[in-house]
């Protein structure tokens, strides 16, 4: 997947080129106003983005460093080097992308955000573009690739287990309280919160949306636009008059909004995302905003997910786990088959096939796509006692274990048992950071 450091790494003459179809968000651009920039950088930008899209990159990074601009493609959460180009050429490419996104190419001391409508191999894409100031006059550019036709909004679309869907549906059955989604940046928190909304039974409950979902479609959910001059309290009152049961809220960042939600949480159920990396952090944030008593009174639960690479179905290899491995993973003893990535070729056998030869689609990395492992912190009576005593992190873990709550690590093993990922990939995902990019090739097979 790596490309090396030659200046021409991104040049691929035979590749179909991406078609740029104008800026997003109502912005405008005029390439004729930047003829020198277009001549110097448009073709390299097209080739770079085409290369990234052909490799399934969901993020493309251009980062200046030591007189050069490093290009990285992030595929299924793993960053791969995609070339390093001279600084002047790289900066021209960054400015060209800003022009295509309808941003100001002359502004290099403030962050900017925009997007580009594009098409590649007859598929429409949205290239969400953000700049970050590294130092005066030097900026880093990130492109997030989204396919607007892929919504990932419903539980079945994301592979959410049925028992988890039932649990979230149970949180909404009395039409009261708060249900929150959290997680680190770029872990799909917004999609997870929308998925939680879609766990509601639409035939029994009336659901309203007050958030900007960025063009995503909410099924069986009515949009509510507050009338001019109406504050949040009046808007909630009007929604109640429409016999609403559940409201999907914008991301929670304002304590005053959360306090108002708590005033209505005995008559309405609210679903929203909260900027916290873990459910425990989310509860602690709520406590800071509204206090322990209101958290214990109204919070139903907090859900998060972690995305784990899934094995390529065409080249994954089955093996029979031994009883010791099953016991260590707390798996049923009748489990007869697990899966792993194909072993690297035998260096002593010149005829041994490479991973690329085993599966052309893998491009040497036998993983394709990602699946979610889930964690749910439910406000059981035991957890409410933990919250009341100060929310000690170790006590939270112990209570989750005592209540047999779903945790990321346990749910990741579910993906192993289902044959969707490998044990080594789970171990890599949960390994503590070591300050370097994780290896993408399989090391050694688990004990059989």
Secondary structure as the mmCIF struct_conf table of DSSP 4:
data_model
#
loop_
_struct_conf.conf_type_id
_struct_conf.id
_struct_conf.beg_label_comp_id
_struct_conf.beg_label_asym_id
_struct_conf.beg_label_seq_id
_struct_conf.end_label_comp_id
_struct_conf.end_label_asym_id
_struct_conf.end_label_seq_id
BEND BEND1 UNK A 5 UNK A 5
TURN_TY1_P TURN_TY1_P1 UNK A 7 UNK A 10
TURN_TY1_P TURN_TY1_P2 UNK A 13 UNK A 14
BEND BEND2 UNK A 15 UNK A 15
HELX_LH_PP_P HELX_LH_PP_P1 UNK A 16 UNK A 18
STRN STRN1 UNK A 19 UNK A 23
BEND BEND3 UNK A 24 UNK A 24
TURN_TY1_P TURN_TY1_P3 UNK A 25 UNK A 26
HELX_RH_3T_P HELX_RH_3T_P1 UNK A 31 UNK A 34
HELX_RH_AL_P HELX_RH_AL_P1 UNK A 35 UNK A 54
TURN_TY1_P TURN_TY1_P4 UNK A 55 UNK A 56
BEND BEND4 UNK A 58 UNK A 58
STRN STRN2 UNK A 59 UNK A 65
TURN_TY1_P TURN_TY1_P5 UNK A 66 UNK A 67
STRN STRN3 UNK A 68 UNK A 75
TURN_TY1_P TURN_TY1_P6 UNK A 76 UNK A 77
STRN STRN4 UNK A 78 UNK A 86
HELX_RH_AL_P HELX_RH_AL_P2 UNK A 87 UNK A 100
TURN_TY1_P TURN_TY1_P7 UNK A 101 UNK A 102
TURN_TY1_P TURN_TY1_P8 UNK A 105 UNK A 106
BEND BEND5 UNK A 109 UNK A 110
STRN STRN5 UNK A 113 UNK A 120
TURN_TY1_P TURN_TY1_P9 UNK A 121 UNK A 122
STRN STRN6 UNK A 123 UNK A 135
TURN_TY1_P TURN_TY1_P10 UNK A 136 UNK A 137
STRN STRN7 UNK A 138 UNK A 146
TURN_TY1_P TURN_TY1_P11 UNK A 148 UNK A 149
BEND BEND6 UNK A 154 UNK A 154
TURN_TY1_P TURN_TY1_P12 UNK A 155 UNK A 159
HELX_RH_AL_P HELX_RH_AL_P3 UNK A 162 UNK A 171
TURN_TY1_P TURN_TY1_P13 UNK A 172 UNK A 174
BEND BEND7 UNK A 175 UNK A 175
STRN STRN8 UNK A 177 UNK A 182
BEND BEND8 UNK A 184 UNK A 184
TURN_TY1_P TURN_TY1_P14 UNK A 185 UNK A 186
BEND BEND9 UNK A 187 UNK A 187
HELX_RH_AL_P HELX_RH_AL_P4 UNK A 189 UNK A 197
TURN_TY1_P TURN_TY1_P15 UNK A 198 UNK A 199
BEND BEND10 UNK A 200 UNK A 200
TURN_TY1_P TURN_TY1_P16 UNK A 202 UNK A 204
STRN STRN9 UNK A 207 UNK A 209
BEND BEND11 UNK A 211 UNK A 211
TURN_TY1_P TURN_TY1_P17 UNK A 214 UNK A 215
HELX_LH_PP_P HELX_LH_PP_P2 UNK A 216 UNK A 218
TURN_TY1_P TURN_TY1_P18 UNK A 219 UNK A 220
STRN STRN10 UNK A 222 UNK A 223
HELX_LH_PP_P HELX_LH_PP_P3 UNK A 226 UNK A 227
TURN_TY1_P TURN_TY1_P19 UNK A 228 UNK A 229
HELX_RH_AL_P HELX_RH_AL_P5 UNK A 232 UNK A 241
TURN_TY1_P TURN_TY1_P20 UNK A 242 UNK A 243
STRN STRN11 UNK A 246 UNK A 248
HELX_LH_PP_P HELX_LH_PP_P4 UNK A 249 UNK A 251
STRN STRN12 UNK A 252 UNK A 252
HELX_RH_AL_P HELX_RH_AL_P6 UNK A 255 UNK A 264
TURN_TY1_P TURN_TY1_P21 UNK A 265 UNK A 267
STRN STRN13 UNK A 269 UNK A 273
STRN STRN14 UNK A 274 UNK A 274
BEND BEND12 UNK A 275 UNK A 275
BEND BEND13 UNK A 277 UNK A 278
HELX_RH_AL_P HELX_RH_AL_P7 UNK A 279 UNK A 290
HELX_RH_AL_P HELX_RH_AL_P8 UNK A 292 UNK A 298
STRN STRN15 UNK A 299 UNK A 311
HELX_LH_PP_P HELX_LH_PP_P5 UNK A 312 UNK A 312
TURN_TY1_P TURN_TY1_P22 UNK A 313 UNK A 315
STRN STRN16 UNK A 317 UNK A 319
HELX_RH_AL_P HELX_RH_AL_P9 UNK A 323 UNK A 328
TURN_TY1_P TURN_TY1_P23 UNK A 329 UNK A 330
TURN_TY1_P TURN_TY1_P24 UNK A 333 UNK A 334
STRN STRN17 UNK A 338 UNK A 340
HELX_LH_PP_P HELX_LH_PP_P6 UNK A 341 UNK A 346
TURN_TY1_P TURN_TY1_P25 UNK A 347 UNK A 348
TURN_TY1_P TURN_TY1_P26 UNK A 350 UNK A 351
HELX_LH_PP_P HELX_LH_PP_P7 UNK A 352 UNK A 354
HELX_RH_AL_P HELX_RH_AL_P10 UNK A 355 UNK A 358
HELX_RH_3T_P HELX_RH_3T_P2 UNK A 360 UNK A 362
TURN_TY1_P TURN_TY1_P27 UNK A 363 UNK A 364
STRN STRN18 UNK A 367 UNK A 378
HELX_RH_AL_P HELX_RH_AL_P11 UNK A 381 UNK A 388
TURN_TY1_P TURN_TY1_P28 UNK A 389 UNK A 390
HELX_RH_AL_P HELX_RH_AL_P12 UNK A 393 UNK A 402
TURN_TY1_P TURN_TY1_P29 UNK A 403 UNK A 404
HELX_RH_AL_P HELX_RH_AL_P13 UNK A 408 UNK A 417
TURN_TY1_P TURN_TY1_P30 UNK A 418 UNK A 419
BEND BEND14 UNK A 420 UNK A 421
HELX_RH_AL_P HELX_RH_AL_P14 UNK A 423 UNK A 430
BEND BEND15 UNK A 431 UNK A 431
HELX_LH_PP_P HELX_LH_PP_P8 UNK A 432 UNK A 433
BEND BEND16 UNK A 435 UNK A 436
HELX_LH_PP_P HELX_LH_PP_P9 UNK A 437 UNK A 439
BEND BEND17 UNK A 441 UNK A 441
BEND BEND18 UNK A 444 UNK A 444
HELX_LH_PP_P HELX_LH_PP_P10 UNK A 445 UNK A 447
#
